[in-house]
């Protein structure tokens, strides 16, 4: 592609190319070790072009995080909004989303980066907490409170601690990042077991 063609590129296409380059580099090198000029080189553009779309590296990361999380959160909210669905089915749906949309894709690297480097970049960590974690916890709290009222939870106090539901997702990311080469973790079995820990059997199911 020649320079004239690159200059005619639609701004949204250019933005998407920059984000793709940034995501690849963040996944390979980590957030701290990636520079704006590295992103520009990977995207095949001048460094100044990156700054036309993103003011800094933190903005690149938060744009990536928001774009990846938005469809997952929308699916969670859609499931939770139907109060006819038992809490266990909603949480099972959350785990299926985590399996298919995070653990089974390169999106898991975003959470890995937050876990490993977020403490050094509070702007990024605060953005993710405010725009992703807080939204997810609000949805889960709604689901768990409804489940507690219906007597679906083994321990109703879990409704006040929705972070517990996220625990196997975070553990899976840590395990697959660090220990998977040495010992395989069956995440499907992990999620199923955790559902049994959270919820009482549905009437007619085996205890």
N, C-alpha and C positions, 0 to 999 in steps of 0.2 A: 504494500500500500504506500503510495507516494505522499509527500508532505501536503500537497493540495487536497488530496482526498481526506487526510486526517483532519485538516482544518475545517472541512465541510461536515465533519461528524456531528450528529445531533448531540446537544449538551447532555441529555439523559443517557445516551449510549456512552459518551465519554465518562460520565460519572460512574456508570456501571463498570466500565473497564478499570477505572481507578480503584474502585472498591474490590473488584476481583483480584487485582494485583496486590492490594494491601492485605487482603485475607490470606492469599497464598504466602506472602512473606511473614505475616504474623504467625501463621501455622508452622512455618519452617524455622524461623529464627527467634520467635517471641516478640513481644511488644517493645520492650526496651531496646533491643538490638536492631530494630527496623527503623530506618531513616526515611524522611520524605523523598530524598533523592533516589533511594532504593526503589520506592514505589513508582516513581516517575520512570526510572530505567526499565522496570518490569513491564510497565504499561506502554513503553515506547514513546514517551512524551517528555516535554521539558518540565523541570521542577516547578516553574511558575504556573504551568497549566494545572497542576494539582492544587496549588493555592487558590486558583480561581474558583474551585469547587469546594475545598475544605480548608479552613484556616489553620489547622494543625493536625498532628497525628491523633490526638484524642478525639477530634471530630470524626476522623476516619473510623476509629474503633466504635464510637457510639452509633454512627450511622449503620455500620455493619450489624452491631448488636440489635438495634431497633428493627432493622429490616428482617433479620432472621427470627426474632422473637414474636413479631406482630402476628403472623398467621397462626402460630402455636397458641398464643394467648387468645386470639379470636375463637379458635376451636374450643379451648377450655371454657370460655364464657358462654358459648353456644350450648355446650353440654350442660353446664351448671344452671342455665336459665330455665331448663325444663325440670320443674320440681316433681314430675311424675317418674323421673329416672332415679332409681336407688343410688345412694351415695357410693356404694361399692362399684357400680357400673361407671360412674363418673370418674372415680379415681383409677379404675382399670383403663378407662379411655385416656386419662392423663399419662399413664405408664406406657400405653401403646403409642401415644404421640412422642413420648421421650425416646422410645425404642426406634421408631421409624424416622423421626424428624431430627433427632439429636445424636443418639448413640450410633445409629446406622449411617450417619453422614459426617461430613467434615465439620458440621456445626459444633460438634463436641469440642473442637479445638478452642472455640470462643470461651466456653466455660472453663476449660483447662487453663487458658491464659488468665482468666479472672482469678482462679484459685491460686495460681502460682505468682502472678505479678500485680494483682489488683491492689495489694496493700501499698505498693510504691506509686500508684497512680490514683489518688483518691477521687479525682474528677471522674474518671472512668467508672470506678466502683460505685460512686454515689449515683451516677446516671443509671447504671444497670439496676441498682437497688430500687430507685424511684420509679423507673419506667417498666421494669420487667418483674423483679422479685415482688415488689409491693402489690402489683396487679395480680400476679399469680396467687399470692397469699390471701388476698381479699376474696378471690373466687373460691379457693379451697376452704377458707373459713366459713363461707356461706354454705358450701356443700356439707362440711362436717357438722356445723350447727344443726342443719336440717336432719342429718343422719342421727345425731344424738337425740333429737326430739322424737324420732321414730324408733329409737331403741336399736339402731343398726350397729352401733359401735361397741366393741368389747369394753372399752374404757371411755366414757363420755368426756373425760377431761381432755382427750385428744383434740376435741373441737377448739380448744383454746390454744393449741400448739400445732397449727397447720404446717410448720416447718418440718415436723416429723414425716409428713408424706413425701417431702422432697429428699429425705435422707437416702433412700436406695438409688435415686437418680444420681446424686452427688457421689455416692460411693462407687457406682458403676463407672463414672467418668474417671475418678481417681484410679480405680483398679485397672481399667483398660489402658490407661496412660502409662502406669508404672509396672504393673505386675502381669499383664496378659501374656507377655512372652514366656513367662515361667509357669503360670497356672491359669487355665481358662475359667472365666466366670460366666455361667449361664444366666444372663440377665433376665430372660423370660421367666425362669424358675425363681429367681430372686424376687421379681415383682409379684409373681403369684403367691409366694410364701409370705410376702409382706402384706398383701391383701388379706390373707388368712389371719395375720396378726392384728390387723386394724379392725376387721369387721366380723360380726357374728355370722354364722351360717344362715343362709336364706332358708325359710321354711321349706322342708322337703329335701334339702341338701343333706349330705352326710356331715356329721359334726367334725 
